[in-house]
Amino acid sequence: MMDRIVVVASGLPYSGKSWQIQRMLGLPGFQKAVVVRMDDVRVQLYGDRSDTHVTKSEHLFKNEKTRNLILEQLVLGAELVLTEAILLTEEGHQKPFLEMLERADNYVQVIEQEYAKRDNARTPDSPSMVFGRVILFHASLAATERRIERSSADRRESNAAVFDLQGLYGAVSGLEYPKLYQPLVVDTSDESGPVHARQVEEIQDFVFRGLLPSDQKQRWNQMLQHHEQLRKALKIS
């Protein structure tokens, strides 16, 4: 057996999560990744009901089902799983994600031991492990407004909850920055080729080697500035 990695594209709506996942799938090492999409889970559970017509408890159940699907893929042997989630709050989203990773890690290691016992083989000196890699995407107000303008019609057709700036109010006002893990912070405001090429290298180093860039503090400050822009535009005190 081998180590497993779960990559979470996190961040506010229009921060570039879906776009980045699609780009990741074309990178070396990502071609065989299993993608678990929360939107697909919502459609499976609730059909064509929009996010705004799904209750709080139904959202929680959708999140739980998504985590269980990731757990299932890890236990069944997927070496790389990609998913997309805001990971809005510590108690409701971030902590349950880490607990799922811990459960997966336990399952993988116990199964590995059981295989060795069944086959009269030696238990590996280094047991397989499950790693979580959270990438926290963000974008400036200008980039967010530009993306809203580009995609609002498609989002209405897909029954997404957020298709204008005001629709970001709940996510922006409720966002809690992670303290339980250290994400790779990525600014997606600049969509040019050279910036993307640098981000590709950073993402690969983070996902497969666990390396974070040396300017993490500056990245956090830039993200905080972008989120402050959104709060002012939405009149969130």
C-alpha positions in Angstrom: 0.0 0.0 0.0 1.0 3.6 -0.5 0.4 7.0 1.2 -2.7 8.9 0.3 -3.2 12.6 -0.2 -6.4 14.6 -0.1 -6.2 18.1 -1.7 -8.9 20.6 -0.8 -9.4 23.7 -2.9 -10.8 26.0 -0.3 -11.8 29.7 -0.2 -14.7 31.9 -0.9 -17.0 31.7 -3.9 -15.3 33.2 -7.0 -11.9 32.7 -5.4 -10.9 30.4 -8.3 -11.4 27.0 -6.6 -13.2 25.2 -9.5 -10.9 26.8 -12.1 -7.8 25.7 -10.2 -9.1 22.1 -9.8 -9.5 21.9 -13.6 -6.0 23.1 -14.1 -4.6 20.8 -11.5 -6.0 17.8 -13.3 -3.7 18.6 -16.2 -0.6 18.7 -14.1 2.0 15.8 -13.8 1.0 13.6 -10.9 -2.7 14.6 -10.9 -4.0 12.7 -14.0 -5.2 9.8 -11.9 -6.7 11.9 -9.1 -10.2 11.1 -8.0 -12.4 14.2 -7.9 -15.2 14.5 -5.3 -17.4 17.5 -6.1 -19.7 18.9 -3.5 -22.0 20.3 -6.2 -22.4 16.7 -7.6 -23.3 15.5 -4.1 -25.9 18.3 -3.7 -27.5 17.3 -7.0 -27.5 13.6 -6.1 -29.2 14.4 -2.8 -31.5 17.3 -3.6 -31.9 17.3 -7.4 -32.4 20.7 -9.0 -33.1 22.5 -5.7 -30.8 25.5 -5.4 -28.4 26.0 -2.5 -30.8 28.7 -1.2 -33.6 26.1 -0.9 -31.5 23.6 1.0 -31.8 23.9 4.8 -28.9 24.3 7.3 -29.3 20.6 8.4 -29.4 19.5 4.8 -26.2 21.4 4.1 -24.6 19.6 7.1 -25.7 16.3 5.8 -24.4 17.1 2.3 -21.0 18.0 3.8 -21.0 14.8 5.8 -21.8 12.7 2.8 -19.0 14.4 0.8 -16.5 13.6 3.6 -17.7 10.0 3.6 -17.2 9.7 -0.1 -13.6 11.0 0.3 -13.1 8.5 3.1 -14.5 5.7 0.9 -12.1 6.5 -1.9 -9.1 6.6 0.5 -9.9 3.3 2.1 -10.5 1.7 -1.4 -7.0 2.8 -2.4 -7.2 6.1 -4.1 -3.7 7.7 -3.8 -4.9 11.2 -4.6 -8.3 12.8 -4.0 -9.3 16.3 -5.1 -12.2 18.1 -3.6 -13.6 21.7 -3.4 -15.0 23.2 -0.2 -15.1 26.6 1.4 -14.2 25.1 4.8 -16.0 28.1 6.3 -15.9 27.5 10.0 -13.6 25.6 12.4 -16.3 23.6 14.3 -18.6 22.9 11.4 -16.2 22.3 8.5 -12.4 22.4 9.3 -12.4 20.1 12.3 -14.8 17.5 10.8 -12.4 17.4 7.7 -9.4 16.7 9.9 -11.4 14.0 11.9 -12.2 12.3 8.6 -8.5 12.3 7.7 -7.7 10.7 11.0 -10.3 8.0 10.5 -8.9 7.3 7.0 -5.4 7.1 8.4 -6.5 4.5 11.0 -8.4 2.5 8.4 -5.5 2.4 5.9 -2.9 1.4 8.5 -5.1 -1.3 10.1 -6.0 -2.8 6.7 -2.3 -2.8 5.8 -1.5 -4.8 9.0 -4.4 -7.2 8.2 -3.1 -7.8 4.7 0.4 -8.6 6.1 -1.1 -11.0 8.6 -3.3 -12.7 6.0 -0.4 -13.1 3.6 2.2 -14.1 6.2 4.2 -11.1 5.1 6.2 -8.6 7.1 4.4 -5.5 8.3 6.0 -2.4 6.6 8.5 -0.5 8.8 6.8 2.7 7.7 3.0 2.4 7.6 1.1 4.1 4.9 -0.3 7.5 5.9 -3.1 9.9 4.8 -2.1 13.5 4.3 -4.4 16.5 3.9 -3.3 19.5 1.8 -5.6 22.5 2.0 -5.0 25.2 -0.6 -6.7 28.5 0.4 -7.5 30.5 -2.7 -8.4 34.2 -2.6 -8.9 37.1 -5.1 -9.2 40.9 -5.1 -12.6 42.6 -5.2 -11.9 43.6 -8.8 -11.2 40.0 -9.8 -14.2 38.8 -7.9 -16.5 41.2 -9.6 -15.0 40.3 -13.0 -15.7 36.6 -12.4 -19.2 37.3 -11.2 -19.9 39.2 -14.4 -18.5 36.4 -16.6 -20.3 33.5 -14.9 -23.6 34.8 -13.4 -25.8 33.3 -16.1 -24.1 29.9 -15.9 -24.4 29.9 -12.1 -28.1 30.8 -12.3 -28.7 27.8 -14.6 -26.7 25.5 -12.2 -28.8 26.6 -9.2 -25.7 27.9 -7.4 -26.5 30.1 -4.4 -24.1 32.9 -5.3 -24.4 34.7 -8.6 -23.9 38.3 -7.5 -21.7 40.2 -5.1 -24.4 40.4 -2.4 -24.7 36.6 -2.5 -21.2 36.5 -0.9 -22.5 38.1 2.3 -23.0 35.0 4.3 -19.7 33.4 3.3 -17.6 36.5 3.8 -19.2 37.4 7.2 -19.0 33.8 8.5 -15.5 32.9 7.3 -13.1 31.7 10.0 -9.4 31.5 9.1 -7.9 28.0 9.8 -5.9 27.5 13.0 -5.8 23.7 13.0 -3.7 23.3 9.8 -1.5 25.5 7.7 -2.8 25.9 4.1 -1.0 27.0 1.0 -2.4 30.5 0.4 -2.7 31.4 -3.3 -3.8 34.7 -4.9 -5.7 34.0 -8.1 -6.4 37.6 -9.0 -3.8 37.6 -11.8 -4.8 34.9 -14.3 -1.8 35.5 -16.6 0.5 32.7 -17.9 3.6 33.6 -15.9 1.7 33.8 -12.6 0.0 30.5 -13.3 3.3 28.8 -14.1 4.7 29.9 -10.7 1.6 28.7 -8.9 1.8 25.3 -10.6 5.2 24.8 -9.2 4.1 25.9 -5.7 1.0 23.6 -5.8 3.1 20.6 -6.8 5.7 21.2 -4.1 3.0 21.6 -1.5 0.8 18.6 -2.5 3.6 16.1 -3.1 6.3 17.3 -0.8 4.4 19.3 1.9 6.5 22.4 1.2 5.2 25.9 1.8 6.7 29.0 0.2 8.9 31.3 2.4 6.5 34.3 2.0 3.5 32.8 3.7 3.2 35.8 6.1 3.0 38.2 3.1 0.4 35.9 1.4 -1.8 35.9 4.5 -1.6 39.7 4.7 -2.6 40.0 1.0 -5.5 37.7 1.6 -6.7 39.7 4.6 -6.6 42.8 2.5 -8.6 41.2 -0.2 -11.2 40.0 2.3 -11.3 43.4 3.8 -12.1 44.8 0.4 -15.1 42.4 0.1 -16.3 43.3 3.6 -16.3 47.0 2.9 -18.1 46.4 -0.4 -20.7 44.3 1.4 -20.9 46.8 4.3 -19.9 44.1 6.8 -18.6 45.7 10.0 
